[in-house]
Amino acid sequence: MEEDGNALPQEDTPIIYEGREWYTVKQAARKLHTSEKYIRTLAQQYHKFAYHKIHEHMMLCLKSDVDAYQVKRGKPGRPRKEEEAA
């Protein structure tokens, strides 16, 4: 089958843009096992990833930042103080 010049990359293949490797938000969410909305929040609000907004509905996250990040899992909310736990 002949490849189209505008075809999207394979599911896990990073995109090369401006000489650097990037993940789409969907790829980053799959890599970190979380939602696309959480990935956008981490990038835009908390500045955990370098990102490039290509279009209103298309954003890329720097591959090295995503690969280095670990999602912390556990109970939501603040941890209890020692004296309250006893």
VMD Tcl script that draws the C-alpha trace (Angstrom):
set ca {
  {0.00 0.00 0.00}
  {1.30 3.44 -0.89}
  {1.81 5.88 2.00}
  {0.03 9.20 1.95}
  {2.18 12.26 2.77}
  {-0.51 13.48 5.20}
  {-1.00 10.16 6.97}
  {-0.84 10.15 10.75}
  {2.08 8.28 12.35}
  {1.72 4.82 13.84}
  {0.07 4.71 17.27}
  {3.27 4.73 19.36}
  {5.67 6.42 16.93}
  {6.72 9.90 18.10}
  {6.41 12.82 15.70}
  {9.56 14.68 14.64}
  {8.84 18.42 14.72}
  {11.46 21.18 14.73}
  {14.18 18.54 15.14}
  {12.72 17.11 18.38}
  {10.54 14.08 19.14}
  {6.98 14.77 20.31}
  {3.96 12.71 21.34}
  {0.40 13.67 20.53}
  {-1.81 14.07 23.60}
  {-3.44 10.73 22.77}
  {-0.05 8.98 22.61}
  {1.09 10.60 25.88}
  {-2.15 9.55 27.62}
  {-1.69 5.97 26.43}
  {1.97 5.96 27.54}
  {1.11 7.24 31.06}
  {-2.14 5.23 31.33}
  {-4.27 8.30 32.02}
  {-6.78 10.55 30.22}
  {-6.09 13.06 27.46}
  {-7.66 15.81 29.60}
  {-5.18 15.10 32.42}
  {-2.26 15.28 29.96}
  {-3.43 18.69 28.74}
  {-3.78 19.88 32.35}
  {-0.28 18.66 33.22}
  {1.17 20.48 30.22}
  {-0.76 23.75 30.21}
  {-1.63 24.38 33.86}
  {1.18 22.66 35.77}
  {3.97 23.00 33.13}
  {5.12 19.38 33.59}
  {5.74 18.95 29.85}
  {7.04 21.24 27.16}
  {4.21 21.43 24.63}
  {3.44 22.96 21.28}
  {-0.11 23.81 20.32}
  {-0.43 23.22 16.59}
  {-4.13 23.92 16.35}
  {-7.01 24.53 18.72}
  {-7.61 20.78 18.86}
  {-4.05 19.49 18.31}
  {-1.24 19.66 20.85}
  {2.14 17.93 21.02}
  {4.04 17.11 24.23}
  {7.82 16.72 24.30}
  {8.65 13.00 24.28}
  {11.55 13.22 26.75}
  {9.34 15.07 29.31}
  {6.52 12.52 28.98}
  {8.92 9.56 29.22}
  {10.50 10.99 32.40}
  {7.18 11.75 34.14}
  {5.51 9.25 36.47}
  {1.86 9.60 37.42}
  {1.45 9.36 41.19}
  {-1.38 7.02 42.09}
  {-3.07 6.72 45.45}
  {-5.94 8.10 47.44}
  {-7.01 11.60 46.38}
  {-6.80 14.49 48.81}
  {-4.34 15.59 51.45}
  {-2.52 13.05 53.59}
  {-3.69 12.80 57.20}
  {-1.63 14.30 60.01}
  {-0.01 11.88 62.45}
  {-2.00 13.05 65.49}
  {-5.30 12.76 63.61}
  {-4.47 9.20 62.51}
  {-3.87 7.97 66.09}
}
mol new
graphics top color blue
foreach p $ca { graphics top sphere $p radius 0.5 }
foreach p [lrange $ca 0 end-1] q [lrange $ca 1 end] { graphics top cylinder $p $q radius 0.2 }
display resetview
